[in-house]
Amino acid sequence: MKTSVKRAAASAVMAVAAAVGLMSYAAGSAAQNTAEGASGQGTLLVQNASGDFVRRQFSFSAHRNADGTVRGNAVLHNPAFETAKNQRYQLQIDIQCMKVIGNVAFFGGTTKRTNDPGLVDAVYFSVQDNGEPGRDRDLISRAFFFDEDPNTTGDSQLCQGNQLGDFPMEPIESGNIQVRGGTTAP
């Protein structure tokens, strides 16, 4: 009888310790995740249809809220790509997904505004912060769309499935990228 009481007491103590440990881990993880954020701006040299090099400009900012949701925006001006109306391509993204792995951040969002009606869908891109200065060191990918069908809308949360190497990235010509609070090891 005494042995079963001791076992029950030991089991209860272990259960309480495990529960406290899990709650502490969850609270610590939540606190770390709210520090996640990324921002940046700059230019990339890209070649237009005539073979001339032009500057593609970008800016973005995103952060994780205390409730785990992500808010942010991104803007892209790409003079190398012209729309059907011969306008330089412009895109504004409402960022709703962010995954940080070390110094790399993946983003997913929806097209908020564009001058190309054929590219209205979920948008994904990634950045890499390689220290200071950002010029010729920090990297950014191109914007990737869920598909080219304006009648479908992809899920911006698919960015959670991205892994290192999914999007080819290239060094920025000018500007800086900052990635903060990466909790996932590469």
Secondary structure, 3 states (H helix, E strand, C coil): CHHHHHHHHHHHHHHHHHHHHHHHHHHHHHHHHCCCEEEEEEEEEEECCCCCEEEEEEEEEEEECCCCCEEEEEEEEEEEEECCCCCEEEEEEEEEEEEEECCEEEEEEEEEEECCCCCCCEEEEEEECCCCCCCCCCEEECCEECCCCCCCCCCHHHHHHCCCCCCCEEECCEEEEEEECCCECC
